[in-house]
């Protein structure tokens, strides 16, 4: 039986899909993560070079593991033997065929909102790869653009920093945004996407569960 939140998601999700489609994003809604994962893999041609930005949602869906097992050609920065090699893989990802990403927040009227530390994820989302596939749990959806920005900054960022205990930021210590300017900040680049050009290049997969951060 669906939880109350999941019942709400199943009603709201298709409306957000329509809002995204009105902005020339391809968009799809699935109640179940397994169905969403199948859709994501089906959108990736077997001859594509594939890479991704850091995303807890993709990990939750086991997408990287699935692509590895299926023999896709992958650019995986986590396989790098040195910081220099890692940086080079991140640069090469900017011109891969398919780039996979999560998103920090989505407004109900179809804006994508992201905050990035180094900018590699948002750079690839904006331009370079032939297609971008964004996976997002419905917990990422906020009422308005301003609400989405607040979510990205005051919810997603303090949650994401917990994944990197080696980074020292005020929100890592307190759990709340301090608008810091420290060297370890992961809030360097604020990027909003209100329209997709060319049409359909960015594909958004909405999932009726709480996934990612």
PyMOL CGO cylinders between C-alpha atoms (Angstrom):
from pymol import cmd
from pymol.cgo import CYLINDER

trace = [
    CYLINDER, 0.00, 0.00, 0.00, 1.26, 3.48, -0.86, 0.3, 1, 1, 1, 1, 1, 1,
    CYLINDER, 1.26, 3.48, -0.86, 2.12, 5.86, 1.93, 0.3, 1, 1, 1, 1, 1, 1,
    CYLINDER, 2.12, 5.86, 1.93, 0.27, 9.16, 2.06, 0.3, 1, 1, 1, 1, 1, 1,
    CYLINDER, 0.27, 9.16, 2.06, 3.32, 10.88, 0.58, 0.3, 1, 1, 1, 1, 1, 1,
    CYLINDER, 3.32, 10.88, 0.58, 3.44, 8.36, -2.26, 0.3, 1, 1, 1, 1, 1, 1,
    CYLINDER, 3.44, 8.36, -2.26, -0.26, 8.86, -2.94, 0.3, 1, 1, 1, 1, 1, 1,
    CYLINDER, -0.26, 8.86, -2.94, 0.42, 12.59, -3.24, 0.3, 1, 1, 1, 1, 1, 1,
    CYLINDER, 0.42, 12.59, -3.24, 3.44, 11.97, -5.47, 0.3, 1, 1, 1, 1, 1, 1,
    CYLINDER, 3.44, 11.97, -5.47, 1.39, 9.84, -7.87, 0.3, 1, 1, 1, 1, 1, 1,
    CYLINDER, 1.39, 9.84, -7.87, -1.02, 12.76, -8.32, 0.3, 1, 1, 1, 1, 1, 1,
    CYLINDER, -1.02, 12.76, -8.32, 1.55, 15.56, -8.46, 0.3, 1, 1, 1, 1, 1, 1,
    CYLINDER, 1.55, 15.56, -8.46, 4.19, 13.76, -10.52, 0.3, 1, 1, 1, 1, 1, 1,
    CYLINDER, 4.19, 13.76, -10.52, 2.29, 13.74, -13.84, 0.3, 1, 1, 1, 1, 1, 1,
    CYLINDER, 2.29, 13.74, -13.84, 1.54, 17.45, -13.42, 0.3, 1, 1, 1, 1, 1, 1,
    CYLINDER, 1.54, 17.45, -13.42, 5.24, 18.22, -12.98, 0.3, 1, 1, 1, 1, 1, 1,
    CYLINDER, 5.24, 18.22, -12.98, 5.95, 16.10, -16.07, 0.3, 1, 1, 1, 1, 1, 1,
    CYLINDER, 5.95, 16.10, -16.07, 3.58, 18.29, -18.09, 0.3, 1, 1, 1, 1, 1, 1,
    CYLINDER, 3.58, 18.29, -18.09, 5.25, 21.44, -16.74, 0.3, 1, 1, 1, 1, 1, 1,
    CYLINDER, 5.25, 21.44, -16.74, 8.67, 20.11, -17.73, 0.3, 1, 1, 1, 1, 1, 1,
    CYLINDER, 8.67, 20.11, -17.73, 7.43, 19.11, -21.17, 0.3, 1, 1, 1, 1, 1, 1,
    CYLINDER, 7.43, 19.11, -21.17, 6.06, 22.63, -21.69, 0.3, 1, 1, 1, 1, 1, 1,
    CYLINDER, 6.06, 22.63, -21.69, 9.67, 23.82, -21.27, 0.3, 1, 1, 1, 1, 1, 1,
    CYLINDER, 9.67, 23.82, -21.27, 10.93, 21.33, -23.91, 0.3, 1, 1, 1, 1, 1, 1,
    CYLINDER, 10.93, 21.33, -23.91, 12.39, 18.83, -21.43, 0.3, 1, 1, 1, 1, 1, 1,
    CYLINDER, 12.39, 18.83, -21.43, 11.53, 15.20, -22.09, 0.3, 1, 1, 1, 1, 1, 1,
    CYLINDER, 11.53, 15.20, -22.09, 9.96, 14.02, -18.85, 0.3, 1, 1, 1, 1, 1, 1,
    CYLINDER, 9.96, 14.02, -18.85, 8.57, 10.79, -17.43, 0.3, 1, 1, 1, 1, 1, 1,
    CYLINDER, 8.57, 10.79, -17.43, 7.00, 9.75, -14.15, 0.3, 1, 1, 1, 1, 1, 1,
    CYLINDER, 7.00, 9.75, -14.15, 7.22, 6.33, -12.49, 0.3, 1, 1, 1, 1, 1, 1,
    CYLINDER, 7.22, 6.33, -12.49, 5.82, 5.18, -9.17, 0.3, 1, 1, 1, 1, 1, 1,
    CYLINDER, 5.82, 5.18, -9.17, 8.52, 2.55, -8.72, 0.3, 1, 1, 1, 1, 1, 1,
    CYLINDER, 8.52, 2.55, -8.72, 12.31, 2.96, -8.80, 0.3, 1, 1, 1, 1, 1, 1,
    CYLINDER, 12.31, 2.96, -8.80, 12.78, -0.30, -10.72, 0.3, 1, 1, 1, 1, 1, 1,
    CYLINDER, 12.78, -0.30, -10.72, 10.62, 0.98, -13.57, 0.3, 1, 1, 1, 1, 1, 1,
    CYLINDER, 10.62, 0.98, -13.57, 12.50, 4.28, -13.57, 0.3, 1, 1, 1, 1, 1, 1,
    CYLINDER, 12.50, 4.28, -13.57, 15.83, 2.46, -13.73, 0.3, 1, 1, 1, 1, 1, 1,
    CYLINDER, 15.83, 2.46, -13.73, 14.62, 0.42, -16.71, 0.3, 1, 1, 1, 1, 1, 1,
    CYLINDER, 14.62, 0.42, -16.71, 13.60, 3.60, -18.49, 0.3, 1, 1, 1, 1, 1, 1,
    CYLINDER, 13.60, 3.60, -18.49, 16.94, 5.27, -17.84, 0.3, 1, 1, 1, 1, 1, 1,
    CYLINDER, 16.94, 5.27, -17.84, 18.90, 2.33, -19.25, 0.3, 1, 1, 1, 1, 1, 1,
    CYLINDER, 18.90, 2.33, -19.25, 16.56, 2.10, -22.26, 0.3, 1, 1, 1, 1, 1, 1,
    CYLINDER, 16.56, 2.10, -22.26, 17.35, 5.72, -23.15, 0.3, 1, 1, 1, 1, 1, 1,
    CYLINDER, 17.35, 5.72, -23.15, 21.11, 5.05, -23.43, 0.3, 1, 1, 1, 1, 1, 1,
    CYLINDER, 21.11, 5.05, -23.43, 22.31, 3.61, -26.77, 0.3, 1, 1, 1, 1, 1, 1,
    CYLINDER, 22.31, 3.61, -26.77, 24.78, 0.78, -26.24, 0.3, 1, 1, 1, 1, 1, 1,
    CYLINDER, 24.78, 0.78, -26.24, 27.46, 2.60, -28.28, 0.3, 1, 1, 1, 1, 1, 1,
    CYLINDER, 27.46, 2.60, -28.28, 27.32, 5.75, -26.14, 0.3, 1, 1, 1, 1, 1, 1,
    CYLINDER, 27.32, 5.75, -26.14, 30.18, 6.88, -23.95, 0.3, 1, 1, 1, 1, 1, 1,
    CYLINDER, 30.18, 6.88, -23.95, 28.53, 7.47, -20.57, 0.3, 1, 1, 1, 1, 1, 1,
    CYLINDER, 28.53, 7.47, -20.57, 29.54, 9.50, -17.54, 0.3, 1, 1, 1, 1, 1, 1,
    CYLINDER, 29.54, 9.50, -17.54, 27.82, 11.15, -14.57, 0.3, 1, 1, 1, 1, 1, 1,
    CYLINDER, 27.82, 11.15, -14.57, 27.97, 13.73, -11.85, 0.3, 1, 1, 1, 1, 1, 1,
    CYLINDER, 27.97, 13.73, -11.85, 27.83, 12.89, -8.18, 0.3, 1, 1, 1, 1, 1, 1,
    CYLINDER, 27.83, 12.89, -8.18, 24.30, 11.71, -7.42, 0.3, 1, 1, 1, 1, 1, 1,
    CYLINDER, 24.30, 11.71, -7.42, 22.90, 9.81, -4.47, 0.3, 1, 1, 1, 1, 1, 1,
    CYLINDER, 22.90, 9.81, -4.47, 19.75, 9.12, -6.53, 0.3, 1, 1, 1, 1, 1, 1,
    CYLINDER, 19.75, 9.12, -6.53, 21.72, 7.31, -9.24, 0.3, 1, 1, 1, 1, 1, 1,
    CYLINDER, 21.72, 7.31, -9.24, 23.41, 5.25, -6.53, 0.3, 1, 1, 1, 1, 1, 1,
    CYLINDER, 23.41, 5.25, -6.53, 20.01, 4.47, -4.99, 0.3, 1, 1, 1, 1, 1, 1,
    CYLINDER, 20.01, 4.47, -4.99, 18.85, 3.22, -8.40, 0.3, 1, 1, 1, 1, 1, 1,
    CYLINDER, 18.85, 3.22, -8.40, 22.08, 1.20, -8.93, 0.3, 1, 1, 1, 1, 1, 1,
    CYLINDER, 22.08, 1.20, -8.93, 22.44, 2.73, -12.39, 0.3, 1, 1, 1, 1, 1, 1,
    CYLINDER, 22.44, 2.73, -12.39, 26.25, 2.76, -12.49, 0.3, 1, 1, 1, 1, 1, 1,
    CYLINDER, 26.25, 2.76, -12.49, 26.36, -0.89, -11.37, 0.3, 1, 1, 1, 1, 1, 1,
    CYLINDER, 26.36, -0.89, -11.37, 23.80, -1.83, -14.02, 0.3, 1, 1, 1, 1, 1, 1,
    CYLINDER, 23.80, -1.83, -14.02, 25.71, -0.06, -16.81, 0.3, 1, 1, 1, 1, 1, 1,
    CYLINDER, 25.71, -0.06, -16.81, 28.98, -1.68, -15.72, 0.3, 1, 1, 1, 1, 1, 1,
    CYLINDER, 28.98, -1.68, -15.72, 27.42, -5.13, -15.74, 0.3, 1, 1, 1, 1, 1, 1,
    CYLINDER, 27.42, -5.13, -15.74, 25.82, -4.48, -19.13, 0.3, 1, 1, 1, 1, 1, 1,
    CYLINDER, 25.82, -4.48, -19.13, 29.17, -3.60, -20.69, 0.3, 1, 1, 1, 1, 1, 1,
    CYLINDER, 29.17, -3.60, -20.69, 28.67, 0.09, -21.40, 0.3, 1, 1, 1, 1, 1, 1,
    CYLINDER, 28.67, 0.09, -21.40, 31.68, 2.29, -22.14, 0.3, 1, 1, 1, 1, 1, 1,
    CYLINDER, 31.68, 2.29, -22.14, 31.96, 4.41, -19.00, 0.3, 1, 1, 1, 1, 1, 1,
    CYLINDER, 31.96, 4.41, -19.00, 33.98, 7.38, -17.81, 0.3, 1, 1, 1, 1, 1, 1,
    CYLINDER, 33.98, 7.38, -17.81, 34.13, 6.82, -14.04, 0.3, 1, 1, 1, 1, 1, 1,
    CYLINDER, 34.13, 6.82, -14.04, 36.13, 9.40, -12.13, 0.3, 1, 1, 1, 1, 1, 1,
    CYLINDER, 36.13, 9.40, -12.13, 36.10, 7.17, -9.04, 0.3, 1, 1, 1, 1, 1, 1,
    CYLINDER, 36.10, 7.17, -9.04, 38.32, 4.70, -10.92, 0.3, 1, 1, 1, 1, 1, 1,
    CYLINDER, 38.32, 4.70, -10.92, 41.07, 7.30, -11.29, 0.3, 1, 1, 1, 1, 1, 1,
    CYLINDER, 41.07, 7.30, -11.29, 44.50, 6.45, -9.89, 0.3, 1, 1, 1, 1, 1, 1,
    CYLINDER, 44.50, 6.45, -9.89, 45.40, 10.05, -9.06, 0.3, 1, 1, 1, 1, 1, 1,
    CYLINDER, 45.40, 10.05, -9.06, 43.80, 13.49, -8.58, 0.3, 1, 1, 1, 1, 1, 1,
    CYLINDER, 43.80, 13.49, -8.58, 45.18, 14.53, -11.97, 0.3, 1, 1, 1, 1, 1, 1,
    CYLINDER, 45.18, 14.53, -11.97, 43.59, 11.55, -13.69, 0.3, 1, 1, 1, 1, 1, 1,
    CYLINDER, 43.59, 11.55, -13.69, 40.32, 12.21, -11.87, 0.3, 1, 1, 1, 1, 1, 1,
    CYLINDER, 40.32, 12.21, -11.87, 40.29, 15.81, -13.12, 0.3, 1, 1, 1, 1, 1, 1,
    CYLINDER, 40.29, 15.81, -13.12, 41.00, 14.65, -16.67, 0.3, 1, 1, 1, 1, 1, 1,
    CYLINDER, 41.00, 14.65, -16.67, 38.09, 12.17, -16.56, 0.3, 1, 1, 1, 1, 1, 1,
    CYLINDER, 38.09, 12.17, -16.56, 35.82, 14.97, -15.34, 0.3, 1, 1, 1, 1, 1, 1,
    CYLINDER, 35.82, 14.97, -15.34, 36.91, 17.13, -18.30, 0.3, 1, 1, 1, 1, 1, 1,
    CYLINDER, 36.91, 17.13, -18.30, 36.35, 14.30, -20.77, 0.3, 1, 1, 1, 1, 1, 1,
    CYLINDER, 36.35, 14.30, -20.77, 32.86, 13.79, -19.34, 0.3, 1, 1, 1, 1, 1, 1,
    CYLINDER, 32.86, 13.79, -19.34, 31.92, 17.23, -20.70, 0.3, 1, 1, 1, 1, 1, 1,
    CYLINDER, 31.92, 17.23, -20.70, 31.86, 15.78, -24.22, 0.3, 1, 1, 1, 1, 1, 1,
    CYLINDER, 31.86, 15.78, -24.22, 30.54, 12.28, -23.53, 0.3, 1, 1, 1, 1, 1, 1,
    CYLINDER, 30.54, 12.28, -23.53, 27.44, 11.00, -25.34, 0.3, 1, 1, 1, 1, 1, 1,
    CYLINDER, 27.44, 11.00, -25.34, 25.18, 10.52, -22.33, 0.3, 1, 1, 1, 1, 1, 1,
    CYLINDER, 25.18, 10.52, -22.33, 25.62, 12.33, -19.03, 0.3, 1, 1, 1, 1, 1, 1,
    CYLINDER, 25.62, 12.33, -19.03, 23.66, 11.17, -15.99, 0.3, 1, 1, 1, 1, 1, 1,
    CYLINDER, 23.66, 11.17, -15.99, 22.81, 13.43, -13.09, 0.3, 1, 1, 1, 1, 1, 1,
    CYLINDER, 22.81, 13.43, -13.09, 20.60, 14.02, -10.12, 0.3, 1, 1, 1, 1, 1, 1,
    CYLINDER, 20.60, 14.02, -10.12, 19.10, 17.41, -9.33, 0.3, 1, 1, 1, 1, 1, 1,
    CYLINDER, 19.10, 17.41, -9.33, 18.92, 19.40, -6.12, 0.3, 1, 1, 1, 1, 1, 1,
    CYLINDER, 18.92, 19.40, -6.12, 15.39, 20.68, -6.64, 0.3, 1, 1, 1, 1, 1, 1,
    CYLINDER, 15.39, 20.68, -6.64, 12.60, 21.02, -9.22, 0.3, 1, 1, 1, 1, 1, 1,
    CYLINDER, 12.60, 21.02, -9.22, 9.81, 23.56, -9.06, 0.3, 1, 1, 1, 1, 1, 1,
    CYLINDER, 9.81, 23.56, -9.06, 6.26, 22.41, -9.73, 0.3, 1, 1, 1, 1, 1, 1,
    CYLINDER, 6.26, 22.41, -9.73, 6.23, 24.61, -12.83, 0.3, 1, 1, 1, 1, 1, 1,
    CYLINDER, 6.23, 24.61, -12.83, 9.30, 22.92, -14.29, 0.3, 1, 1, 1, 1, 1, 1,
    CYLINDER, 9.30, 22.92, -14.29, 12.50, 24.75, -13.30, 0.3, 1, 1, 1, 1, 1, 1,
    CYLINDER, 12.50, 24.75, -13.30, 15.58, 22.65, -12.48, 0.3, 1, 1, 1, 1, 1, 1,
    CYLINDER, 15.58, 22.65, -12.48, 17.73, 24.10, -9.68, 0.3, 1, 1, 1, 1, 1, 1,
    CYLINDER, 17.73, 24.10, -9.68, 21.25, 22.93, -8.90, 0.3, 1, 1, 1, 1, 1, 1,
    CYLINDER, 21.25, 22.93, -8.90, 24.13, 23.97, -6.65, 0.3, 1, 1, 1, 1, 1, 1,
    CYLINDER, 24.13, 23.97, -6.65, 27.58, 22.63, -7.47, 0.3, 1, 1, 1, 1, 1, 1,
    CYLINDER, 27.58, 22.63, -7.47, 30.97, 22.70, -5.85, 0.3, 1, 1, 1, 1, 1, 1,
    CYLINDER, 30.97, 22.70, -5.85, 33.33, 22.50, -8.85, 0.3, 1, 1, 1, 1, 1, 1,
    CYLINDER, 33.33, 22.50, -8.85, 30.80, 23.10, -11.62, 0.3, 1, 1, 1, 1, 1, 1,
    CYLINDER, 30.80, 23.10, -11.62, 31.55, 19.96, -13.65, 0.3, 1, 1, 1, 1, 1, 1,
    CYLINDER, 31.55, 19.96, -13.65, 28.05, 18.54, -13.14, 0.3, 1, 1, 1, 1, 1, 1,
    CYLINDER, 28.05, 18.54, -13.14, 26.13, 21.67, -14.08, 0.3, 1, 1, 1, 1, 1, 1,
    CYLINDER, 26.13, 21.67, -14.08, 28.51, 22.44, -16.96, 0.3, 1, 1, 1, 1, 1, 1,
    CYLINDER, 28.51, 22.44, -16.96, 27.77, 19.06, -18.54, 0.3, 1, 1, 1, 1, 1, 1,
    CYLINDER, 27.77, 19.06, -18.54, 24.05, 19.48, -17.95, 0.3, 1, 1, 1, 1, 1, 1,
    CYLINDER, 24.05, 19.48, -17.95, 24.06, 22.81, -19.80, 0.3, 1, 1, 1, 1, 1, 1,
    CYLINDER, 24.06, 22.81, -19.80, 26.20, 21.99, -22.84, 0.3, 1, 1, 1, 1, 1, 1,
    CYLINDER, 26.20, 21.99, -22.84, 28.46, 19.29, -24.25, 0.3, 1, 1, 1, 1, 1, 1,
    CYLINDER, 28.46, 19.29, -24.25, 27.04, 15.78, -23.92, 0.3, 1, 1, 1, 1, 1, 1,
    CYLINDER, 27.04, 15.78, -23.92, 24.57, 14.71, -26.61, 0.3, 1, 1, 1, 1, 1, 1,
    CYLINDER, 24.57, 14.71, -26.61, 21.95, 13.93, -24.00, 0.3, 1, 1, 1, 1, 1, 1,
    CYLINDER, 21.95, 13.93, -24.00, 21.50, 14.41, -20.26, 0.3, 1, 1, 1, 1, 1, 1,
    CYLINDER, 21.50, 14.41, -20.26, 19.33, 12.11, -18.14, 0.3, 1, 1, 1, 1, 1, 1,
    CYLINDER, 19.33, 12.11, -18.14, 18.26, 13.51, -14.77, 0.3, 1, 1, 1, 1, 1, 1,
    CYLINDER, 18.26, 13.51, -14.77, 16.86, 11.17, -12.11, 0.3, 1, 1, 1, 1, 1, 1,
    CYLINDER, 16.86, 11.17, -12.11, 14.90, 12.66, -9.22, 0.3, 1, 1, 1, 1, 1, 1,
    CYLINDER, 14.90, 12.66, -9.22, 12.76, 11.40, -6.38, 0.3, 1, 1, 1, 1, 1, 1,
    CYLINDER, 12.76, 11.40, -6.38, 9.60, 13.41, -5.84, 0.3, 1, 1, 1, 1, 1, 1,
    CYLINDER, 9.60, 13.41, -5.84, 11.06, 14.69, -2.56, 0.3, 1, 1, 1, 1, 1, 1,
    CYLINDER, 11.06, 14.69, -2.56, 13.08, 17.05, -4.78, 0.3, 1, 1, 1, 1, 1, 1,
    CYLINDER, 13.08, 17.05, -4.78, 9.92, 18.84, -6.00, 0.3, 1, 1, 1, 1, 1, 1,
    CYLINDER, 9.92, 18.84, -6.00, 9.17, 22.23, -4.41, 0.3, 1, 1, 1, 1, 1, 1,
    CYLINDER, 9.17, 22.23, -4.41, 6.20, 24.50, -4.98, 0.3, 1, 1, 1, 1, 1, 1,
    CYLINDER, 6.20, 24.50, -4.98, 7.88, 27.48, -6.66, 0.3, 1, 1, 1, 1, 1, 1,
    CYLINDER, 7.88, 27.48, -6.66, 11.25, 28.39, -8.12, 0.3, 1, 1, 1, 1, 1, 1,
    CYLINDER, 11.25, 28.39, -8.12, 12.11, 30.29, -4.93, 0.3, 1, 1, 1, 1, 1, 1,
    CYLINDER, 12.11, 30.29, -4.93, 11.12, 27.26, -2.84, 0.3, 1, 1, 1, 1, 1, 1,
    CYLINDER, 11.12, 27.26, -2.84, 13.32, 25.08, -5.05, 0.3, 1, 1, 1, 1, 1, 1,
    CYLINDER, 13.32, 25.08, -5.05, 16.27, 27.40, -4.53, 0.3, 1, 1, 1, 1, 1, 1,
    CYLINDER, 16.27, 27.40, -4.53, 15.71, 27.32, -0.77, 0.3, 1, 1, 1, 1, 1, 1,
    CYLINDER, 15.71, 27.32, -0.77, 15.57, 23.52, -0.87, 0.3, 1, 1, 1, 1, 1, 1,
    CYLINDER, 15.57, 23.52, -0.87, 18.79, 23.27, -2.86, 0.3, 1, 1, 1, 1, 1, 1,
    CYLINDER, 18.79, 23.27, -2.86, 20.63, 25.59, -0.52, 0.3, 1, 1, 1, 1, 1, 1,
    CYLINDER, 20.63, 25.59, -0.52, 19.24, 24.78, 2.92, 0.3, 1, 1, 1, 1, 1, 1,
    CYLINDER, 19.24, 24.78, 2.92, 18.29, 21.10, 2.56, 0.3, 1, 1, 1, 1, 1, 1,
    CYLINDER, 18.29, 21.10, 2.56, 20.28, 19.45, -0.24, 0.3, 1, 1, 1, 1, 1, 1,
    CYLINDER, 20.28, 19.45, -0.24, 23.62, 21.14, 0.42, 0.3, 1, 1, 1, 1, 1, 1,
    CYLINDER, 23.62, 21.14, 0.42, 23.75, 20.48, 4.20, 0.3, 1, 1, 1, 1, 1, 1,
    CYLINDER, 23.75, 20.48, 4.20, 22.71, 16.88, 3.51, 0.3, 1, 1, 1, 1, 1, 1,
    CYLINDER, 22.71, 16.88, 3.51, 25.24, 16.35, 0.72, 0.3, 1, 1, 1, 1, 1, 1,
    CYLINDER, 25.24, 16.35, 0.72, 28.15, 17.70, 2.74, 0.3, 1, 1, 1, 1, 1, 1,
    CYLINDER, 28.15, 17.70, 2.74, 27.61, 14.84, 5.21, 0.3, 1, 1, 1, 1, 1, 1,
    CYLINDER, 27.61, 14.84, 5.21, 28.79, 12.50, 2.43, 0.3, 1, 1, 1, 1, 1, 1,
    CYLINDER, 28.79, 12.50, 2.43, 32.22, 14.15, 2.53, 0.3, 1, 1, 1, 1, 1, 1,
    CYLINDER, 32.22, 14.15, 2.53, 33.50, 14.20, 6.13, 0.3, 1, 1, 1, 1, 1, 1,
    CYLINDER, 33.50, 14.20, 6.13, 36.92, 15.31, 4.87, 0.3, 1, 1, 1, 1, 1, 1,
    CYLINDER, 36.92, 15.31, 4.87, 35.40, 18.66, 3.90, 0.3, 1, 1, 1, 1, 1, 1,
    CYLINDER, 35.40, 18.66, 3.90, 35.08, 21.19, 6.69, 0.3, 1, 1, 1, 1, 1, 1,
    CYLINDER, 35.08, 21.19, 6.69, 32.17, 23.60, 6.33, 0.3, 1, 1, 1, 1, 1, 1,
    CYLINDER, 32.17, 23.60, 6.33, 29.82, 25.28, 8.82, 0.3, 1, 1, 1, 1, 1, 1,
    CYLINDER, 29.82, 25.28, 8.82, 26.83, 23.32, 7.51, 0.3, 1, 1, 1, 1, 1, 1,
    CYLINDER, 26.83, 23.32, 7.51, 28.79, 20.11, 7.97, 0.3, 1, 1, 1, 1, 1, 1,
    CYLINDER, 28.79, 20.11, 7.97, 29.09, 20.97, 11.65, 0.3, 1, 1, 1, 1, 1, 1,
    CYLINDER, 29.09, 20.97, 11.65, 25.68, 22.54, 12.33, 0.3, 1, 1, 1, 1, 1, 1,
    CYLINDER, 25.68, 22.54, 12.33, 23.43, 21.01, 9.67, 0.3, 1, 1, 1, 1, 1, 1,
    CYLINDER, 23.43, 21.01, 9.67, 22.24, 24.42, 8.47, 0.3, 1, 1, 1, 1, 1, 1,
    CYLINDER, 22.24, 24.42, 8.47, 23.45, 26.84, 5.79, 0.3, 1, 1, 1, 1, 1, 1,
    CYLINDER, 23.45, 26.84, 5.79, 25.70, 29.64, 7.04, 0.3, 1, 1, 1, 1, 1, 1,
    CYLINDER, 25.70, 29.64, 7.04, 26.23, 31.31, 3.64, 0.3, 1, 1, 1, 1, 1, 1,
    CYLINDER, 26.23, 31.31, 3.64, 29.91, 30.46, 4.12, 0.3, 1, 1, 1, 1, 1, 1,
    CYLINDER, 29.91, 30.46, 4.12, 32.89, 31.46, 2.00, 0.3, 1, 1, 1, 1, 1, 1,
    CYLINDER, 32.89, 31.46, 2.00, 35.18, 28.70, 3.24, 0.3, 1, 1, 1, 1, 1, 1,
    CYLINDER, 35.18, 28.70, 3.24, 37.48, 26.89, 0.80, 0.3, 1, 1, 1, 1, 1, 1,
    CYLINDER, 37.48, 26.89, 0.80, 35.62, 23.58, 1.20, 0.3, 1, 1, 1, 1, 1, 1,
    CYLINDER, 35.62, 23.58, 1.20, 32.22, 24.99, 0.27, 0.3, 1, 1, 1, 1, 1, 1,
    CYLINDER, 32.22, 24.99, 0.27, 30.16, 22.86, -2.12, 0.3, 1, 1, 1, 1, 1, 1,
    CYLINDER, 30.16, 22.86, -2.12, 27.96, 25.87, -2.96, 0.3, 1, 1, 1, 1, 1, 1,
    CYLINDER, 27.96, 25.87, -2.96, 30.13, 27.53, -5.60, 0.3, 1, 1, 1, 1, 1, 1,
    CYLINDER, 30.13, 27.53, -5.60, 27.80, 27.58, -8.59, 0.3, 1, 1, 1, 1, 1, 1,
    CYLINDER, 27.80, 27.58, -8.59, 24.04, 28.18, -8.56, 0.3, 1, 1, 1, 1, 1, 1,
    CYLINDER, 24.04, 28.18, -8.56, 22.47, 27.13, -11.88, 0.3, 1, 1, 1, 1, 1, 1,
    CYLINDER, 22.47, 27.13, -11.88, 18.80, 27.20, -12.87, 0.3, 1, 1, 1, 1, 1, 1,
    CYLINDER, 18.80, 27.20, -12.87, 17.37, 25.69, -16.02, 0.3, 1, 1, 1, 1, 1, 1,
    CYLINDER, 17.37, 25.69, -16.02, 14.02, 27.05, -17.20, 0.3, 1, 1, 1, 1, 1, 1,
    CYLINDER, 14.02, 27.05, -17.20, 14.00, 25.74, -20.80, 0.3, 1, 1, 1, 1, 1, 1,
    CYLINDER, 14.00, 25.74, -20.80, 15.72, 22.91, -22.66, 0.3, 1, 1, 1, 1, 1, 1,
    CYLINDER, 15.72, 22.91, -22.66, 17.59, 23.61, -25.91, 0.3, 1, 1, 1, 1, 1, 1,
    CYLINDER, 17.59, 23.61, -25.91, 17.71, 21.69, -28.11, 0.3, 1, 1, 1, 1, 1, 1,
    CYLINDER, 17.71, 21.69, -28.11, 14.29, 20.29, -27.25, 0.3, 1, 1, 1, 1, 1, 1,
    CYLINDER, 14.29, 20.29, -27.25, 14.47, 16.92, -25.51, 0.3, 1, 1, 1, 1, 1, 1,
    CYLINDER, 14.47, 16.92, -25.51, 18.23, 16.94, -24.90, 0.3, 1, 1, 1, 1, 1, 1,
    CYLINDER, 18.23, 16.94, -24.90, 17.61, 16.88, -21.14, 0.3, 1, 1, 1, 1, 1, 1,
    CYLINDER, 17.61, 16.88, -21.14, 15.39, 14.02, -20.02, 0.3, 1, 1, 1, 1, 1, 1,
    CYLINDER, 15.39, 14.02, -20.02, 13.94, 14.11, -16.51, 0.3, 1, 1, 1, 1, 1, 1,
    CYLINDER, 13.94, 14.11, -16.51, 12.88, 10.90, -14.80, 0.3, 1, 1, 1, 1, 1, 1,
    CYLINDER, 12.88, 10.90, -14.80, 10.63, 11.57, -11.80, 0.3, 1, 1, 1, 1, 1, 1,
    CYLINDER, 10.63, 11.57, -11.80, 10.13, 8.78, -9.28, 0.3, 1, 1, 1, 1, 1, 1,
    CYLINDER, 10.13, 8.78, -9.28, 7.33, 8.64, -6.73, 0.3, 1, 1, 1, 1, 1, 1,
    CYLINDER, 7.33, 8.64, -6.73, 9.60, 7.91, -3.76, 0.3, 1, 1, 1, 1, 1, 1,
    CYLINDER, 9.60, 7.91, -3.76, 11.95, 9.79, -1.45, 0.3, 1, 1, 1, 1, 1, 1,
    CYLINDER, 11.95, 9.79, -1.45, 15.29, 9.25, -3.20, 0.3, 1, 1, 1, 1, 1, 1,
    CYLINDER, 15.29, 9.25, -3.20, 18.59, 11.05, -3.02, 0.3, 1, 1, 1, 1, 1, 1,
    CYLINDER, 18.59, 11.05, -3.02, 19.24, 14.10, -0.86, 0.3, 1, 1, 1, 1, 1, 1,
]
cmd.load_cgo(trace, "trace")
